[in-house]
Amino acid sequence: MKISKKAKALTLLLMCGTTFFIYKNTNYNNITYTVIGDGLSYGIDSYGGTTYSYGDYVKDYLKEKNKLKDYYNQYTSKDMTIEMLLNTLLMDEKKLHKNTKKNISVILRETDYLTISIGLNDLLYQLTTTNNLTEEKVNSIISEIEIKFNTLISEIRKVYNREIYIIGYYDLNINNQLYKMAINKLNNIYKKNKNITYISTYIISDNKDIFLQNNMNYYPNYKGYRLISNKIIDKISKKLEK
C-alpha cells in the first residue's frame, strides 16, 4: 500500500515529537556545576569558620531537580586571588588535583555552569599596603586588577564556552569612602565585561542586620549565602526551562 507524502511527513513529525518528548523527560543528571574563587566561593562563615557556600546551595538545587551530574569546588579557598587562579590555569597539564585527579582545564571543559567570586583579596591587599591612599591611587589599583581579571577570563574562555556567572561584592564594614569607591569600581570591571554575567550582592550591605552576623567579619551568614545562591538559581532555572 502506497503512503502519501503528507502521511509520511506527518509520521516523521510525530516520531520527532515523540523523540523530543522522551529526551526532555529523561534528560536527568546531565549537568556539571563548578564554582571557583575566594572565600565567598569556599564558604567562609561570619566567624572565620566554614559553612555552606552559595555553590553548595546551587548544587543542592540541581540535585533536587535531578539535574546534577558532577559538582566541583576544589579550586576555592579563602586566600584565592586572580593571579593564583590564572597561574593554576596556566600550570602544567600533568598537575592534577589530588581529589578529582583532573586539572582545572579538564574540569572547565566538562562544566555546564560556572560561578566565580574573585578579586576582593587582590583589592584588599593593594588598599592596605598603599601609603597615603588617594582616589588617583585607587584608580591605578583598579586598572591593574582589571587587566589581570580580563586575562583570567580570556584564559578560561580558551577551555570553557558556556555561561560564566561572576559574583559581585558588597561594601566592606569600613567607614572609608575610598574603600567604598574601590568596591564599586571593582564591580564595574565585572559589569562591563561582555564575556560574563554579573550578579549583584549589594542587597547584603543594604541589610547588614539580616545577612551579616558579625560586624567585624566580611563574610555573610547562611541567609547571605542563600541569597546569593537564589540569584544564581534564578539565572540557571530560566535556562533549564528552555
Backbone as JSON, one array per atom type, in Angstrom:
{
  "sequence": "MKISKKAKALTLLLMCGTTFFIYKNTNYNNITYTVIGDGLSYGIDSYGGTTYSYGDYVKDYLKEKNKLKDYYNQYTSKDMTIEMLLNTLLMDEKKLHKNTKKNISVILRETDYLTISIGLNDLLYQLTTTNNLTEEKVNSIISEIEIKFNTLISEIRKVYNREIYIIGYYDLNINNQLYKMAINKLNNIYKKNKNITYISTYIISDNKDIFLQNNMNYYPNYKGYRLISNKIIDKISKKLEK",
  "N": [[0.85, -1.19, 0.0], [0.62, 2.16, -0.91], [1.96, 5.07, 0.59], [0.99, 8.36, 1.14], [2.71, 11.46, 0.48], [2.08, 13.42, 2.35], [1.21, 11.9, 4.49], [3.55, 10.54, 5.12], [5.13, 12.7, 5.92], [3.72, 13.57, 8.16], [3.93, 11.35, 9.81], [6.72, 11.31, 10.23], [7.0, 13.73, 11.58], [5.57, 13.23, 13.92], [7.16, 11.19, 14.97], [9.53, 12.58, 15.49], [8.61, 14.41, 17.35], [7.88, 12.69, 19.42], [10.38, 11.62, 20.07], [11.7, 13.92, 21.0], [10.1, 14.48, 23.21], [10.58, 12.27, 24.84], [13.32, 12.6, 25.24], [13.38, 15.09, 26.57], [12.08, 14.49, 28.9], [13.58, 12.55, 30.11], [16.07, 13.43, 30.42], [18.03, 13.54, 32.66], [20.27, 14.28, 35.45], [22.51, 15.42, 34.1], [24.06, 17.67, 34.25], [26.98, 19.5, 34.89], [28.28, 21.32, 37.47], [30.34, 23.98, 38.45], [32.27, 25.74, 40.82], [34.52, 28.33, 41.45], [37.1, 30.22, 43.1], [37.31, 32.76, 45.71], [36.92, 33.3, 49.31], [34.1, 33.62, 49.47], [33.21, 31.84, 47.56], [34.23, 29.56, 48.67], [33.0, 29.38, 51.15], [33.31, 30.72, 53.68], [32.39, 31.46, 56.99], [30.57, 33.79, 59.17], [32.26, 33.99, 61.32], [34.75, 33.19, 60.62], [35.01, 30.48, 60.27], [34.0, 27.57, 58.38], [31.21, 27.09, 56.19], [28.12, 26.26, 54.51], [28.54, 27.2, 51.23], [27.5, 29.57, 48.65], [27.66, 28.09, 46.36], [27.26, 25.46, 47.24], [24.56, 25.49, 47.92], [23.42, 25.95, 45.41], [24.24, 23.61, 44.16], [22.69, 21.77, 45.64], [20.15, 22.52, 44.8], [20.2, 21.81, 42.04], [20.54, 19.11, 42.34], [18.17, 18.36, 43.62], [16.45, 18.8, 41.54], [17.01, 16.71, 39.97], [19.08, 17.05, 38.17], [21.79, 17.23, 38.5], [24.98, 16.17, 37.64], [27.83, 16.27, 38.15], [29.7, 17.99, 40.68], [31.99, 20.48, 41.22], [34.21, 21.98, 43.41], [36.78, 22.31, 44.1], [38.7, 24.19, 43.51], [38.62, 26.47, 45.19], [39.27, 28.81, 47.77], [39.96, 30.56, 50.83], [41.96, 32.47, 50.53], [42.25, 32.89, 47.84], [43.33, 34.47, 44.85], [43.16, 36.54, 41.87], [45.51, 36.23, 40.42], [46.48, 33.81, 41.44], [44.51, 32.0, 40.54], [44.83, 32.33, 37.81], [47.47, 31.44, 37.44], [47.07, 28.78, 38.14], [45.46, 27.92, 36.04], [47.3, 28.11, 33.99], [49.12, 26.2, 34.57], [51.19, 23.22, 34.4], [49.86, 20.56, 32.47], [49.98, 18.07, 33.63], [49.72, 18.34, 36.31], [47.55, 17.38, 38.48], [44.5, 17.71, 40.38], [44.39, 16.5, 43.69], [42.06, 15.29, 44.67], [40.14, 15.06, 42.58], [41.6, 14.08, 40.5], [41.93, 15.44, 38.2], [42.88, 18.27, 36.19], [42.35, 21.85, 36.35], [41.63, 22.79, 33.83], [40.52, 20.58, 32.5], [38.31, 20.12, 34.13], [36.86, 22.48, 33.67], [36.24, 22.19, 30.97], [34.37, 20.19, 31.11], [32.31, 21.44, 32.37], [29.03, 22.82, 32.78], [27.73, 24.96, 34.02], [29.22, 27.76, 35.47], [30.39, 29.43, 38.28], [31.94, 32.25, 39.76], [33.73, 33.94, 42.3], [35.92, 36.43, 42.68], [38.71, 38.59, 43.2], [38.42, 40.33, 45.36], [40.34, 39.8, 47.37], [42.64, 40.56, 46.03], [42.16, 43.29, 45.73], [41.93, 44.19, 48.44], [44.48, 43.65, 49.44], [46.05, 45.43, 47.97], [44.9, 47.9, 48.72], [45.4, 48.01, 51.46], [48.13, 48.02, 51.63], [49.03, 50.24, 50.44], [50.42, 53.36, 50.84], [49.21, 56.5, 52.07], [46.63, 56.63, 50.72], [44.82, 57.6, 47.88], [42.25, 58.9, 45.65], [43.26, 58.81, 43.08], [45.24, 56.85, 43.34], [43.64, 54.66, 43.97], [42.28, 54.36, 41.54], [44.41, 53.59, 39.95], [45.08, 51.13, 41.1], [42.73, 49.7, 40.56], [42.8, 49.64, 37.77], [44.99, 47.97, 37.32], [44.05, 45.58, 38.45], [41.92, 45.1, 36.76], [43.15, 44.48, 34.3], [44.41, 42.05, 34.97], [42.16, 40.53, 35.65], [40.65, 40.44, 33.25], [42.46, 39.06, 31.68], [42.44, 36.61, 33.0], [39.76, 35.76, 32.5], [39.88, 35.56, 29.73], [41.65, 33.42, 29.46], [40.16, 31.4, 30.68], [38.1, 31.24, 28.84], [39.31, 29.94, 26.78], [39.03, 27.29, 27.23], [36.47, 26.93, 28.04], [33.19, 27.53, 27.06], [30.67, 28.29, 27.82], [28.13, 29.76, 30.0], [29.38, 32.21, 32.27], [29.13, 33.1, 35.55], [29.63, 35.84, 37.52], [30.16, 36.7, 40.81], [29.33, 39.62, 42.37], [30.64, 42.09, 44.72], [29.73, 43.26, 47.99], [29.59, 46.2, 50.12], [32.44, 46.82, 52.21], [32.88, 46.42, 55.79], [33.78, 48.98, 56.63], [34.22, 52.3, 57.43], [35.01, 54.11, 55.21], [35.34, 56.16, 52.57], [36.94, 55.92, 50.29], [37.44, 53.2, 50.19], [34.88, 52.23, 49.77], [34.39, 53.35, 47.28], [36.3, 51.94, 45.85], [35.31, 49.3, 45.92], [32.97, 49.64, 44.41], [34.11, 50.3, 41.94], [35.5, 47.96, 41.41], [33.38, 46.16, 41.06], [32.33, 47.32, 38.78], [34.18, 46.59, 36.87], [33.46, 43.95, 36.4], [30.83, 44.26, 35.54], [31.06, 45.49, 33.03], [32.36, 43.67, 31.45], [31.83, 41.78, 28.7], [31.92, 39.08, 28.42], [30.92, 37.75, 30.56], [28.39, 37.13, 33.1], [27.11, 39.3, 35.38], [26.42, 39.26, 38.85], [24.77, 40.97, 41.22], [25.37, 41.79, 44.66], [24.73, 43.76, 46.41], [22.53, 44.09, 48.04], [23.08, 42.8, 50.37], [24.86, 44.44, 51.89], [23.13, 46.51, 52.19], [21.33, 45.53, 53.94], [22.45, 44.77, 56.48], [21.9, 43.86, 59.08], [20.43, 41.61, 58.67], [21.89, 39.87, 57.0], [24.62, 39.93, 57.67], [26.18, 38.6, 60.2], [28.26, 39.11, 61.93], [29.79, 42.02, 62.68], [32.46, 42.49, 62.54], [33.5, 40.97, 60.62], [33.76, 40.18, 57.15], [32.33, 38.2, 55.8], [29.19, 36.61, 54.99], [26.23, 35.41, 56.84], [24.31, 32.3, 56.87], [21.99, 33.1, 55.65], [22.8, 35.1, 53.94], [24.42, 33.66, 52.15], [22.47, 31.98, 51.1], [20.9, 33.88, 49.82], [22.64, 34.79, 47.77], [22.92, 32.39, 46.36], [20.3, 32.02, 45.51], [20.02, 34.05, 43.66], [21.72, 33.13, 41.67], [20.48, 30.71, 41.05], [18.09, 31.67, 40.03], [18.94, 32.64, 37.57], [19.95, 30.28, 36.38], [17.73, 28.55, 36.41], [16.01, 29.59, 34.51], [17.31, 28.96, 32.19], [17.23, 26.21, 32.33], [14.57, 25.71, 31.9], [14.2, 26.11, 29.22]],
  "CA": [[0.0, 0.0, 0.0], [1.4, 3.39, -1.01], [1.67, 6.09, 1.6], [1.12, 9.69, 0.53], [3.79, 12.3, 1.0], [1.59, 14.09, 3.54], [1.19, 10.92, 5.57], [4.94, 10.31, 5.5], [5.6, 13.88, 6.65], [3.05, 13.57, 9.45], [4.54, 10.27, 10.6], [8.05, 11.77, 10.62], [6.83, 14.79, 12.57], [5.16, 12.58, 15.16], [8.31, 10.48, 15.5], [10.45, 13.58, 16.02], [7.99, 14.94, 18.56], [7.98, 11.66, 20.46], [11.79, 11.54, 20.46], [11.99, 15.11, 21.8], [9.4, 14.33, 24.48], [11.32, 11.28, 25.63], [14.6, 13.21, 25.63], [13.15, 16.16, 27.51], [11.59, 13.97, 30.16], [14.52, 11.59, 30.69], [17.38, 14.07, 30.37], [18.34, 13.82, 34.05], [21.64, 14.1, 35.93], [23.39, 15.69, 32.97], [24.68, 18.99, 34.4], [28.16, 19.65, 35.74], [28.34, 22.67, 38.03], [31.65, 24.25, 39.04], [32.46, 27.03, 41.48], [35.92, 28.61, 41.73], [37.3, 31.57, 43.62], [37.79, 33.12, 47.04], [36.18, 32.87, 50.48], [32.66, 33.53, 49.21], [33.03, 30.58, 46.84], [34.61, 28.48, 49.57], [32.0, 29.29, 52.21], [33.76, 31.21, 54.99], [31.22, 31.97, 57.7], [30.7, 35.1, 59.79], [33.26, 33.99, 62.38], [36.01, 32.69, 60.1], [34.95, 29.04, 60.01], [33.44, 27.23, 57.07], [29.8, 26.75, 56.17], [27.62, 26.06, 53.16], [28.73, 28.36, 50.35], [26.42, 29.72, 47.68], [27.79, 26.98, 45.42], [26.66, 24.26, 47.83], [23.11, 25.63, 47.81], [23.09, 25.74, 44.0], [24.41, 22.17, 43.95], [21.52, 21.09, 46.2], [19.02, 22.82, 43.91], [20.32, 20.98, 40.85], [20.35, 17.72, 42.77], [16.74, 18.19, 43.87], [15.79, 18.8, 40.23], [17.54, 15.54, 39.25], [19.86, 17.57, 37.04], [23.22, 17.29, 38.81], [25.87, 15.05, 37.33], [29.03, 16.46, 38.96], [29.88, 19.29, 41.34], [33.4, 20.72, 41.51], [34.54, 23.2, 44.17], [38.13, 22.09, 44.61], [39.55, 25.35, 43.27], [38.16, 27.59, 46.01], [39.98, 28.96, 49.04], [39.79, 31.87, 51.45], [43.01, 33.41, 50.09], [42.39, 32.86, 46.37], [43.43, 35.73, 44.13], [43.11, 36.43, 40.42], [46.8, 35.71, 39.96], [46.55, 32.4, 41.8], [43.66, 31.26, 39.61], [45.46, 32.4, 36.49], [48.61, 30.52, 37.47], [46.52, 27.43, 38.16], [45.04, 27.63, 34.67], [48.46, 28.03, 33.11], [50.07, 25.21, 35.07], [51.45, 22.01, 33.61], [48.69, 19.7, 32.34], [50.14, 16.85, 34.42], [49.46, 18.65, 37.71], [46.14, 17.09, 38.71], [44.03, 17.89, 41.75], [44.51, 15.21, 44.39], [40.75, 14.69, 44.9], [39.42, 14.75, 41.34], [42.53, 13.51, 39.52], [41.79, 16.25, 36.98], [43.32, 19.64, 36.37], [41.26, 22.81, 36.24], [41.21, 22.9, 32.43], [39.63, 19.44, 32.22], [37.07, 20.37, 34.85], [36.13, 23.55, 32.98], [35.71, 21.64, 29.71], [33.21, 19.37, 31.44], [31.35, 22.24, 33.13], [27.88, 23.45, 32.11], [27.5, 26.24, 34.69], [30.41, 28.16, 36.21], [30.28, 30.65, 39.07], [33.23, 32.71, 40.28], [33.91, 35.19, 43.06], [37.36, 36.65, 42.67], [39.15, 39.97, 43.05], [38.41, 41.07, 46.61], [41.65, 39.66, 48.04], [43.58, 41.39, 45.27], [41.86, 44.69, 46.05], [42.24, 44.49, 49.83], [45.94, 43.67, 49.6], [46.56, 46.7, 47.4], [44.42, 49.04, 49.51], [46.0, 48.02, 52.8], [49.6, 48.17, 51.55], [49.33, 51.5, 49.75], [50.53, 54.5, 51.75], [48.55, 57.76, 51.67], [45.68, 56.25, 49.68], [44.05, 58.68, 47.26], [41.39, 58.43, 44.57], [44.13, 58.51, 41.95], [45.88, 55.56, 43.61], [42.58, 53.64, 43.84], [42.07, 54.15, 40.11], [45.57, 52.84, 39.44], [44.92, 49.76, 41.6], [41.63, 49.1, 39.81], [43.27, 49.4, 36.4], [45.86, 46.81, 37.38], [43.2, 44.41, 38.69], [41.11, 44.87, 35.56], [44.0, 43.79, 33.32], [44.56, 40.67, 35.42], [40.87, 39.84, 35.59], [40.31, 40.19, 31.85], [43.36, 37.99, 31.24], [41.89, 35.37, 33.58], [38.56, 35.38, 31.76], [40.33, 35.14, 28.39], [42.22, 32.08, 29.6], [39.03, 30.49, 30.94], [37.35, 31.1, 27.6], [40.02, 29.04, 25.87], [38.61, 25.91, 27.51], [35.08, 26.93, 28.51], [32.46, 28.44, 26.18], [29.29, 28.5, 28.26], [27.88, 30.92, 30.86], [30.19, 32.48, 33.46], [28.45, 33.99, 36.49], [30.57, 36.47, 38.44], [29.5, 37.23, 41.99], [29.83, 40.93, 42.77], [30.92, 42.28, 46.14], [29.01, 44.3, 48.72], [30.52, 47.09, 50.81], [33.19, 46.37, 53.38], [32.46, 47.03, 57.06], [34.78, 50.02, 56.9], [33.68, 53.63, 57.16], [36.03, 54.79, 54.43], [34.75, 56.41, 51.26], [37.82, 55.41, 49.24], [37.22, 51.76, 50.13], [33.56, 52.05, 49.14], [34.59, 53.65, 45.87], [37.09, 50.85, 45.27], [34.39, 48.17, 45.71], [32.13, 50.0, 43.26], [34.92, 50.21, 40.72], [35.77, 46.54, 41.18], [32.16, 45.6, 40.47], [32.18, 47.86, 37.42], [35.01, 45.76, 35.99], [32.66, 42.78, 36.06], [29.62, 44.67, 34.81], [31.31, 45.88, 31.64], [32.96, 42.58, 30.69], [30.75, 41.15, 27.94], [32.09, 37.62, 28.42], [30.43, 37.2, 31.81], [27.12, 37.62, 33.65], [27.37, 39.86, 36.71], [25.36, 39.08, 39.84], [24.95, 41.96, 42.29], [25.09, 41.37, 46.04], [24.65, 44.96, 47.24], [21.44, 43.96, 49.0], [23.65, 42.33, 51.64], [25.33, 45.59, 52.68], [21.96, 47.36, 52.46], [20.56, 44.86, 55.0], [23.51, 44.13, 57.27], [21.35, 43.2, 60.26], [19.87, 40.32, 58.26], [22.82, 39.0, 56.29], [25.96, 39.96, 58.24], [26.01, 38.26, 61.61], [29.39, 39.63, 62.71], [30.21, 43.29, 62.1], [33.92, 42.52, 62.43], [33.86, 40.0, 59.58], [33.1, 40.49, 55.88], [31.56, 37.1, 55.22], [27.79, 36.6, 55.43], [25.68, 34.22, 57.49], [23.7, 31.39, 55.91], [20.97, 33.84, 54.89], [23.52, 35.78, 52.87], [24.8, 32.67, 51.14], [21.23, 31.55, 50.43], [20.52, 34.97, 48.94], [23.49, 34.74, 46.58], [22.57, 31.18, 45.6], [18.99, 32.23, 44.86], [20.25, 34.89, 42.47], [22.29, 32.24, 40.65], [19.43, 29.75, 40.68], [17.14, 32.39, 39.18], [19.53, 32.67, 36.22], [20.07, 28.92, 35.87], [16.41, 27.93, 36.22], [15.45, 30.09, 33.24], [17.95, 28.18, 31.11], [16.77, 24.82, 32.43], [13.2, 25.65, 31.39], [14.2, 26.23, 27.76]],
  "C": [[0.89, 1.24, 0.0], [0.97, 4.38, 0.07], [1.93, 7.46, 0.99], [2.24, 10.47, 1.19], [3.37, 13.01, 2.28], [1.59, 13.15, 4.74], [2.59, 10.63, 6.07], [5.47, 11.47, 6.36], [5.01, 13.92, 8.06], [3.66, 12.52, 10.38], [5.91, 10.68, 11.11], [7.97, 12.82, 11.71], [6.46, 14.22, 13.93], [6.32, 11.84, 15.82], [9.3, 11.44, 16.15], [9.92, 14.16, 17.33], [8.1, 13.98, 19.71], [9.4, 11.55, 20.98], [12.16, 12.71, 21.36], [11.36, 14.99, 23.18], [10.15, 13.37, 25.4], [12.62, 11.87, 26.14], [14.4, 14.23, 26.74], [12.78, 15.63, 28.89], [12.48, 12.9, 30.79], [15.93, 12.16, 30.77], [17.8, 14.52, 31.78], [19.84, 13.65, 34.32], [22.69, 14.34, 34.84], [24.15, 17.01, 33.09], [25.87, 18.93, 35.35], [28.26, 21.1, 36.17], [29.66, 22.86, 38.75], [31.67, 25.64, 39.66], [33.94, 27.18, 41.79], [36.03, 30.0, 42.34], [37.68, 31.64, 45.08], [36.87, 32.63, 48.15], [34.69, 32.78, 50.31], [32.34, 32.24, 48.47], [33.28, 29.39, 47.77], [33.59, 28.27, 50.69], [32.53, 29.63, 53.58], [32.56, 31.82, 55.71], [31.54, 33.28, 58.42], [31.77, 35.16, 60.87], [34.56, 33.33, 61.93], [36.08, 31.2, 59.89], [34.43, 28.77, 58.61], [31.99, 26.79, 57.21], [29.4, 26.43, 54.74], [27.86, 27.33, 52.35], [27.53, 28.48, 49.43], [26.45, 28.57, 46.67], [27.14, 25.7, 45.94], [25.13, 24.31, 47.73], [22.65, 25.42, 46.36], [23.2, 24.25, 43.64], [23.17, 21.41, 44.44], [20.28, 21.31, 45.34], [19.04, 21.92, 42.68], [20.09, 19.51, 41.17], [18.87, 17.42, 43.0], [15.94, 18.13, 42.57], [16.22, 17.61, 39.38], [18.34, 15.96, 38.01], [21.37, 17.45, 37.26], [23.95, 16.0, 38.45], [27.12, 15.12, 38.21], [29.07, 17.86, 39.53], [31.34, 19.43, 41.71], [33.57, 22.04, 42.27], [35.95, 23.14, 44.73], [39.05, 23.3, 44.43], [38.96, 26.6, 43.91], [38.99, 27.63, 47.29], [39.8, 30.38, 49.54], [40.75, 32.9, 50.86], [43.15, 33.5, 48.57], [42.39, 34.26, 45.77], [43.31, 35.47, 42.63], [44.39, 35.78, 39.9], [46.95, 34.22, 40.27], [45.72, 31.54, 40.86], [44.28, 31.21, 38.22], [46.64, 31.45, 36.41], [48.17, 29.07, 37.47], [46.09, 27.0, 36.76], [46.21, 27.4, 33.74], [49.45, 26.95, 33.51], [50.22, 24.04, 34.12], [50.23, 21.1, 33.62], [48.78, 18.46, 33.23], [49.85, 17.08, 35.9], [47.96, 18.54, 37.99], [45.77, 17.35, 40.17], [43.96, 16.54, 42.44], [43.15, 14.52, 44.59], [40.07, 14.23, 43.62], [40.28, 14.01, 40.33], [42.39, 14.2, 38.16], [42.39, 17.63, 37.25], [42.15, 20.58, 36.08], [40.75, 22.95, 34.8], [40.23, 21.78, 32.05], [38.28, 19.65, 32.88], [36.23, 21.42, 34.13], [35.54, 23.05, 31.66], [34.44, 20.83, 29.96], [32.05, 20.18, 32.01], [30.25, 22.82, 32.24], [27.58, 24.82, 32.7], [28.7, 26.54, 35.59], [30.13, 29.45, 36.97], [31.63, 30.96, 39.71], [33.03, 33.91, 41.18], [35.41, 35.37, 43.24], [37.66, 38.14, 42.55], [39.22, 40.74, 44.36], [39.74, 40.99, 47.34], [42.71, 40.52, 47.36], [43.42, 42.86, 45.66], [42.28, 45.04, 47.47], [43.75, 44.55, 50.07], [46.51, 45.01, 49.13], [46.15, 47.89, 48.26], [45.15, 49.15, 50.84], [47.52, 48.18, 52.79], [50.01, 49.45, 50.83], [49.33, 52.65, 50.76], [49.82, 55.73, 51.18], [47.59, 57.51, 50.49], [44.88, 57.46, 49.2], [43.16, 58.09, 46.17], [42.22, 58.05, 43.35], [44.8, 57.15, 42.12], [44.87, 54.42, 43.51], [42.34, 53.33, 42.37], [43.2, 53.33, 39.49], [45.48, 51.37, 39.86], [43.85, 49.03, 40.8], [42.05, 48.76, 38.38], [44.14, 48.15, 36.33], [45.05, 45.52, 37.57], [42.39, 44.08, 37.45], [41.9, 44.12, 34.49], [44.14, 42.32, 33.69], [43.26, 39.88, 35.28], [40.5, 39.49, 34.15], [41.2, 39.11, 31.24], [42.87, 36.65, 31.75], [40.69, 34.88, 32.79], [38.92, 34.9, 30.35], [40.9, 33.73, 28.43], [41.13, 31.04, 29.86], [38.28, 30.21, 29.65], [38.06, 30.2, 26.57], [39.58, 27.59, 26.05], [37.13, 25.8, 27.88], [34.29, 27.97, 27.72], [31.01, 28.66, 26.58], [29.22, 29.67, 29.25], [28.84, 30.99, 32.03], [29.43, 33.48, 34.32], [29.47, 34.51, 37.5], [29.8, 37.09, 39.6], [30.13, 38.57, 42.37], [30.03, 41.01, 44.28], [30.07, 43.39, 46.72], [30.04, 45.11, 49.5], [31.21, 46.42, 51.99], [32.65, 47.05, 54.64], [33.49, 48.06, 57.52], [34.19, 51.37, 56.52], [34.75, 54.48, 56.46], [35.52, 54.93, 53.01], [35.62, 55.91, 50.11], [37.66, 53.9, 49.07], [35.89, 51.45, 49.44], [33.65, 52.3, 47.64], [35.32, 52.52, 45.17], [36.21, 49.63, 44.99], [33.49, 48.43, 44.51], [32.89, 49.84, 41.94], [35.27, 48.77, 40.38], [34.55, 45.87, 40.53], [31.93, 46.1, 39.04], [33.04, 47.12, 36.4], [34.19, 44.58, 35.48], [31.46, 43.16, 35.19], [29.89, 44.93, 33.33], [32.01, 44.81, 30.81], [31.85, 41.77, 30.01], [30.83, 39.63, 27.91], [31.51, 36.95, 29.65], [29.06, 37.77, 32.16], [27.36, 38.04, 35.1], [26.16, 39.66, 37.61], [25.64, 40.0, 41.03], [24.61, 41.38, 43.66], [24.95, 42.57, 46.97], [23.55, 44.91, 48.28], [21.95, 43.5, 50.36], [24.12, 43.5, 52.49], [24.19, 46.56, 52.98], [21.1, 46.79, 53.6], [21.51, 44.07, 55.91], [22.96, 43.35, 58.46], [20.81, 41.81, 59.93], [20.95, 39.36, 57.78], [24.24, 38.94, 56.87], [25.87, 39.78, 59.75], [27.07, 38.87, 62.49], [29.91, 40.89, 62.02], [31.71, 43.4, 61.9], [34.42, 41.59, 61.32], [33.08, 40.29, 58.31], [32.11, 39.43, 55.44], [30.16, 37.01, 55.81], [27.42, 35.37, 56.26], [25.0, 33.36, 56.43], [22.63, 32.08, 55.07], [21.61, 34.57, 53.71], [23.92, 34.84, 51.76], [23.57, 32.15, 50.39], [20.76, 32.61, 49.43], [21.32, 34.93, 47.64], [23.12, 33.54, 45.72], [21.25, 31.35, 44.87], [19.11, 33.1, 43.62], [20.83, 34.06, 41.32], [21.23, 31.28, 40.13], [18.4, 30.4, 39.77], [17.64, 32.44, 37.74], [19.53, 31.27, 35.59], [18.72, 28.32, 35.54], [15.76, 28.37, 34.91], [16.05, 29.33, 32.06], [17.47, 26.73, 31.13], [15.37, 24.65, 31.85], [13.13, 25.67, 29.87], [14.28, 24.85, 27.1]]
}
